[in-house]
Amino acid sequence: MTSPSPLPLVMLVVGTDHHPFERAVGWVDDWAVANAGRARVVIQYGTSRPPEHAEGHDLLPVAELASLMADAVAVICHGGPGTIMGAREAGVVPICIPRQSGLGEHVDDHQVRFATRVARAGQVHLASSAEELSALLERALGGDDGFRLDLAGDDPAAAAVARFGELVDRLLKRPAAAQASAAAPALPRAES
């Protein structure tokens, strides 16, 4: 990785899926050229072609990825729930470009459905064109607080994930006999 820049950081994360995501890499790399000198642009490009202008990494170690996300004024990502939650845990409301199956970016359109739903809930910003992405990046670079989360405050999504984890932990700590009886209530016996 190159040394940190005094410029604000814009980051794209495409994840580790084997399908290339040329559309997202191209949009962000084009934005980097058009906005040279305004931001440091880092692209985690996975199996896509490396960017021509932005700083590129095929993969990043988890700790480095989390650190970059936390430092970014804008995180752009695919529509994977893990990446979206990773950005939110780093204090960023991500800009989401969901992968589309019709463009060969994934096997189906589950990311489109998921991203649309979480965008309606205000958990992500959705970009369906290079122009929408550019407008969202302008807002983020302009200091729009709709792209940052107050990690000390209440985040309903993070609270729900934490609560789910607590329930799973409790379930896993129960003795096996108690789990079996709780999971399979007694059924009435059929009369012969």
C-alpha positions in Angstrom: 0.0 0.0 0.0 1.2 3.5 -0.7 1.7 6.0 2.0 -1.3 7.9 3.3 -2.4 11.0 1.5 -3.5 14.4 3.0 -6.4 14.1 0.5 -9.8 12.7 1.6 -10.1 9.0 0.9 -12.7 7.5 -1.5 -12.7 3.7 -1.5 -14.3 1.0 -3.7 -14.7 -2.6 -2.3 -15.9 -5.2 -4.8 -15.4 -8.2 -2.5 -14.0 -11.6 -3.3 -16.7 -13.1 -5.7 -15.2 -14.8 -8.7 -17.3 -12.7 -11.1 -15.5 -9.6 -12.3 -17.2 -6.2 -11.5 -15.8 -4.1 -14.3 -18.7 -1.6 -14.2 -18.0 -0.5 -10.7 -14.2 -0.4 -11.2 -14.6 1.6 -14.4 -17.1 4.1 -12.8 -14.8 4.8 -9.9 -11.6 4.9 -12.0 -13.2 7.3 -14.4 -14.3 9.4 -11.4 -10.7 9.4 -10.1 -9.4 10.8 -13.5 -12.1 13.5 -13.6 -11.4 14.5 -10.0 -7.7 14.1 -9.9 -6.2 16.0 -7.0 -9.5 16.1 -5.0 -9.3 12.7 -3.3 -7.1 9.6 -2.9 -9.0 6.8 -4.6 -8.3 3.2 -3.5 -10.0 0.3 -5.4 -10.1 -3.3 -4.1 -10.8 -4.8 -7.5 -10.9 -8.6 -6.9 -11.0 -10.5 -10.1 -11.7 -7.4 -12.2 -9.1 -5.6 -14.3 -6.9 -3.4 -12.1 -7.8 0.3 -12.3 -5.7 2.4 -14.7 -5.6 5.6 -12.6 -6.6 4.9 -9.0 -4.6 3.0 -6.5 -5.5 -0.7 -6.9 -5.3 -3.9 -4.8 -6.8 -7.2 -5.8 -7.3 -8.1 -2.2 -6.6 -6.4 1.1 -6.0 -8.0 4.6 -9.1 -7.6 6.8 -7.5 -5.3 9.3 -6.2 -3.0 6.5 -9.6 -3.0 4.8 -11.3 -2.0 8.0 -8.8 0.7 8.6 -9.2 2.2 5.1 -13.0 2.1 5.5 -12.8 3.9 8.8 -10.6 6.6 7.2 -12.7 7.1 4.1 -15.1 9.9 3.5 -16.9 7.6 1.1 -17.0 3.8 0.8 -18.4 2.4 -2.4 -19.2 -1.3 -2.4 -21.1 -4.1 -4.1 -24.4 -5.2 -2.6 -23.0 -8.0 -0.3 -24.4 -7.8 3.2 -21.0 -8.5 4.8 -19.3 -5.6 3.0 -22.2 -3.3 3.7 -22.1 -4.2 7.4 -18.3 -3.9 7.5 -18.5 -0.3 6.1 -21.3 0.6 8.7 -19.2 -0.9 11.5 -16.4 1.4 10.4 -18.7 4.4 10.7 -19.6 4.8 7.1 -23.0 4.7 5.3 -21.8 3.1 2.1 -22.6 3.9 -1.5 -23.8 0.7 -3.0 -23.6 -0.5 -6.6 -25.2 -3.9 -6.6 -23.9 -6.5 -9.0 -26.3 -7.4 -11.8 -26.6 -10.9 -13.2 -27.6 -9.6 -16.7 -24.2 -8.0 -16.9 -22.4 -11.2 -15.8 -21.5 -9.7 -12.4 -23.2 -12.4 -10.3 -25.3 -15.6 -10.6 -28.6 -13.8 -9.9 -30.0 -10.4 -8.8 -30.1 -11.0 -5.0 -27.7 -8.0 -4.5 -30.1 -5.7 -6.4 -33.0 -6.8 -4.2 -31.0 -6.6 -1.0 -29.5 -3.2 -1.8 -32.8 -1.8 -2.8 -34.4 -2.9 0.4 -31.6 -1.5 2.7 -31.5 1.7 0.7 -35.2 2.2 1.4 -34.4 1.7 5.1 -31.7 4.4 4.8 -28.8 1.9 5.5 -27.0 2.6 2.2 -27.0 5.1 -0.6 -27.8 3.4 -4.0 -26.0 4.4 -7.2 -27.4 2.9 -10.4 -25.4 5.0 -12.8 -22.0 6.7 -13.0 -23.8 10.1 -12.8 -25.6 9.0 -9.5 -22.3 7.8 -8.1 -20.6 11.1 -9.0 -23.5 13.1 -7.3 -23.2 11.0 -4.2 -19.4 11.4 -4.1 -19.9 15.2 -4.4 -22.1 15.1 -1.3 -19.7 13.0 0.7 -16.7 15.1 -0.2 -18.8 18.2 0.6 -19.1 17.0 4.2 -22.7 15.7 4.0 -23.2 13.9 7.4 -25.5 11.4 5.7 -22.4 9.4 4.9 -21.1 9.0 8.5 -22.5 7.1 11.4 -22.2 8.0 15.1 -20.6 4.8 16.4 -21.2 5.9 19.9 -24.9 6.4 19.2 -27.6 3.9 18.4 -27.4 2.0 15.1 -30.5 -0.2 14.8 -28.8 -2.5 12.2 -25.7 -3.0 14.4 -28.0 -3.5 17.5 -30.0 -6.2 15.6 -26.8 -8.0 14.5 -25.5 -7.9 18.1 -28.7 -9.2 19.5 -28.8 -12.0 17.0 -25.2 -12.9 18.0 -26.2 -13.0 21.7 -29.2 -15.3 21.0 -27.0 -17.7 18.9 -24.3 -17.7 21.7 -27.0 -18.5 24.3 -28.4 -21.3 22.1 -24.9 -22.8 21.5 -24.1 -22.8 25.3 -27.3 -24.7 26.2 -26.8 -28.4 27.0 -27.5 -30.7 24.1 -30.6 -32.4 25.8 -32.2 -29.0 26.4 -31.5 -27.9 22.8 -33.1 -31.1 21.5 -36.2 -30.8 23.6 -36.6 -27.1 22.8 -36.1 -27.6 19.1 -38.5 -30.6 18.8 -41.6 -30.2 21.0 -43.4 -33.4 21.7 -46.0 -34.3 19.1 -49.2 -36.1 20.1 -49.1 -39.8 19.4 -51.4 -41.2 16.8 -53.9 -43.7 18.2 -53.9 -47.2 16.7 
